[in-house]
């Protein structure tokens, strides 16, 4: 009799564990979860920081392009004077 009681308790615990696992795993990919994550990032300022980093990279790229253009113009003017 005791063996049957422990077996049913173990079965119930196992069922609760798997149900909890499925409920937790099911929330990760939903649109609501994405909206909540987005709201938290906005409130914490992480989105602003990401935008700042992206603008910083773009400015660096633009500066590198301008430097290359100036070098090319300088090379062209040196070639014309010779």
Backbone bond lengths (Angstrom), bond angles and torsions (degrees), N, CA, C in turn:
res aa  C-N    CA-C-N  psi(-1)  N-CA   C-N-CA  omega(-1)  CA-C   N-CA-C  phi
1 X - - - 1.441 - - 1.516 111.70 -
2 X 1.305 118.18 -41.55 1.459 121.79 179.67 1.528 110.55 -65.32
3 X 1.304 115.62 -36.37 1.449 119.47 -178.66 1.534 110.86 -64.20
4 X 1.293 118.27 -38.44 1.455 122.97 178.91 1.518 110.45 -68.32
5 X 1.319 118.74 -37.84 1.456 123.00 178.85 1.522 111.20 -64.09
6 X 1.315 118.00 -46.55 1.469 121.95 179.10 1.525 111.24 -67.10
7 X 1.297 115.02 -34.04 1.466 119.37 179.14 1.529 110.46 -65.91
8 X 1.329 116.88 -41.70 1.453 119.04 179.72 1.532 111.32 -70.91
9 X 1.339 117.20 -35.39 1.468 120.47 176.80 1.526 109.51 -64.41
10 X 1.304 116.68 -43.88 1.468 121.01 177.93 1.521 111.25 -62.05
11 X 1.307 116.49 -40.54 1.467 120.76 179.05 1.526 110.79 -64.43
12 X 1.337 117.18 -43.56 1.459 120.72 178.59 1.525 111.14 -63.38
13 X 1.325 117.11 -44.07 1.470 120.14 178.01 1.527 111.57 -61.17
14 X 1.306 116.36 -40.92 1.458 121.00 178.61 1.527 110.93 -64.71
15 X 1.313 117.16 -41.08 1.469 121.02 178.24 1.524 110.31 -64.85
16 X 1.352 117.72 -44.74 1.462 121.00 178.16 1.531 111.31 -62.01
17 X 1.318 116.36 -39.14 1.461 120.78 179.46 1.522 110.85 -62.51
18 X 1.310 117.42 -47.48 1.465 120.88 -179.04 1.529 111.93 -68.27
19 X 1.332 117.15 -37.12 1.466 119.58 176.84 1.526 110.49 -63.87
20 X 1.325 116.15 -43.54 1.463 120.07 177.67 1.513 111.54 -63.56
21 X 1.304 116.97 -39.83 1.465 121.35 178.63 1.527 110.81 -63.73
22 X 1.316 117.02 -43.79 1.460 120.64 179.16 1.522 111.57 -66.16
23 X 1.329 117.37 -39.24 1.463 120.60 179.49 1.523 110.69 -65.92
24 X 1.308 116.98 -41.08 1.461 120.84 -179.21 1.519 110.90 -70.23
25 X 1.300 117.88 -43.88 1.467 121.23 -178.67 1.519 111.32 -69.91
26 X 1.310 118.34 -29.40 1.451 122.07 -178.34 1.513 113.50 -70.62
27 X 1.312 119.01 -21.42 1.467 122.35 -176.60 1.528 112.75 -83.57
28 X 1.283 118.27 -16.40 1.461 120.69 -173.32 1.514 113.82 -66.52
29 X 1.301 119.34 -35.60 1.458 120.49 -173.28 1.516 115.08 -101.46
30 X 1.298 118.24 8.70 1.454 119.31 -175.30 1.521 111.31 -81.85
31 X 1.327 115.28 159.36 1.459 121.07 178.28 1.518 111.25 -65.62
32 X 1.312 116.48 -35.59 1.463 120.40 179.48 1.518 110.07 -62.55
33 X 1.311 116.65 -41.45 1.465 120.54 179.06 1.525 110.04 -62.90
34 X 1.325 117.39 -41.44 1.464 121.02 178.42 1.522 111.20 -63.51
35 X 1.322 116.69 -39.56 1.468 120.30 178.65 1.527 110.93 -66.25
36 X 1.319 116.83 -39.82 1.460 120.65 178.42 1.517 109.94 -65.00
37 X 1.324 117.35 -45.05 1.465 120.58 178.22 1.520 111.19 -60.77
38 X 1.324 116.59 -41.93 1.459 121.65 179.24 1.526 111.32 -62.86
39 X 1.318 116.44 -42.35 1.464 121.15 179.12 1.522 111.16 -65.20
40 X 1.313 116.86 -41.31 1.467 120.82 179.33 1.523 110.09 -65.48
41 X 1.314 117.73 -41.93 1.467 120.42 178.88 1.522 110.86 -63.80
42 X 1.323 116.98 -39.54 1.459 120.54 178.72 1.524 110.25 -65.47
43 X 1.324 116.65 -44.44 1.460 120.77 -178.86 1.528 111.19 -65.76
44 X 1.307 117.16 -34.95 1.458 120.96 -178.24 1.525 112.42 -82.40
45 X 1.316 117.96 -10.58 1.457 121.37 179.36 1.523 113.89 86.88
46 X 1.299 117.03 5.57 1.465 119.87 -178.47 1.525 111.49 -67.15
47 X 1.335 117.11 -36.07 1.466 119.75 179.82 1.524 110.70 -65.36
48 X 1.345 116.33 -39.56 1.461 119.54 177.94 1.529 110.54 -64.38
49 X 1.311 116.20 -40.21 1.462 120.39 178.36 1.525 111.14 -63.97
50 X 1.335 116.91 -40.50 1.464 120.42 177.99 1.530 110.92 -64.85
51 X 1.341 116.97 -41.34 1.465 119.87 177.28 1.523 110.94 -63.36
52 X 1.330 117.06 -40.79 1.459 121.51 178.36 1.530 110.85 -61.55
53 X 1.319 116.68 -44.82 1.468 120.57 178.77 1.525 111.05 -62.22
54 X 1.328 116.86 -40.47 1.461 121.18 179.73 1.531 110.45 -65.37
55 X 1.348 117.52 -43.51 1.460 120.39 178.21 1.522 110.87 -64.36
56 X 1.321 116.77 -37.66 1.462 121.28 178.92 1.534 110.63 -62.50
57 X 1.319 116.49 -41.91 1.464 120.77 177.61 1.528 110.99 -65.50
58 X 1.328 116.67 -41.57 1.462 120.34 179.64 1.528 110.93 -64.68
59 X 1.320 117.37 -40.42 1.466 120.66 177.86 1.518 110.23 -63.77
60 X 1.318 117.40 -40.86 1.463 121.03 176.80 1.519 111.85 -61.05
61 X 1.330 116.64 -41.79 1.466 120.92 178.36 1.528 110.71 -64.09
62 X 1.333 116.66 -42.95 1.468 120.94 179.73 1.528 110.34 -63.76
63 X 1.318 117.08 -41.88 1.470 120.58 178.72 1.523 110.97 -63.27
64 X 1.320 117.14 -39.59 1.462 120.08 178.45 1.528 110.76 -65.29
65 X 1.333 117.34 -40.16 1.462 120.62 177.88 1.527 110.81 -64.31
66 X 1.330 117.40 -42.91 1.461 121.12 179.40 1.529 111.22 -64.55
67 X 1.313 117.04 -40.18 1.463 120.65 177.67 1.518 110.42 -61.83
68 X 1.322 116.65 -42.01 1.466 120.58 178.78 1.528 110.64 -65.01
69 X 1.315 117.72 -38.70 1.466 120.63 178.32 1.527 111.18 -64.63
70 X 1.333 116.45 -42.85 1.470 119.76 178.61 1.526 111.29 -63.31
71 X 1.319 117.00 -40.03 1.478 120.33 177.20 1.519 110.35 -62.62
72 X 1.336 115.32 -42.37 1.456 119.43 -179.31 1.529 110.55 -66.29
73 X 1.321 118.37 -40.96 1.458 121.07 176.95 1.523 111.12 -64.41
74 X 1.317 116.33 -40.55 1.453 120.60 179.06 1.531 110.53 -63.86
75 X 1.325 116.54 -40.23 1.464 120.63 178.15 1.515 110.37 -66.58
76 X 1.322 118.40 -40.56 1.466 122.82 179.12 1.532 111.32 -64.17
77 X 1.309 117.61 -41.52 1.468 119.96 -179.62 1.514 111.26 -70.68
78 X 1.346 117.74 -34.20 1.467 120.10 176.20 1.523 110.92 -66.61
79 X 1.319 117.32 -37.40 1.461 121.51 179.92 1.516 110.88 -68.32
80 X 1.314 118.23 -34.73 1.463 122.10 -178.90 1.518 110.92 -72.91
81 X 1.315 119.09 -33.10 1.464 121.03 -178.09 1.517 111.69 -77.45
82 X 1.265 118.84 -19.51 1.463 121.22 179.84 1.465 110.85 -84.28
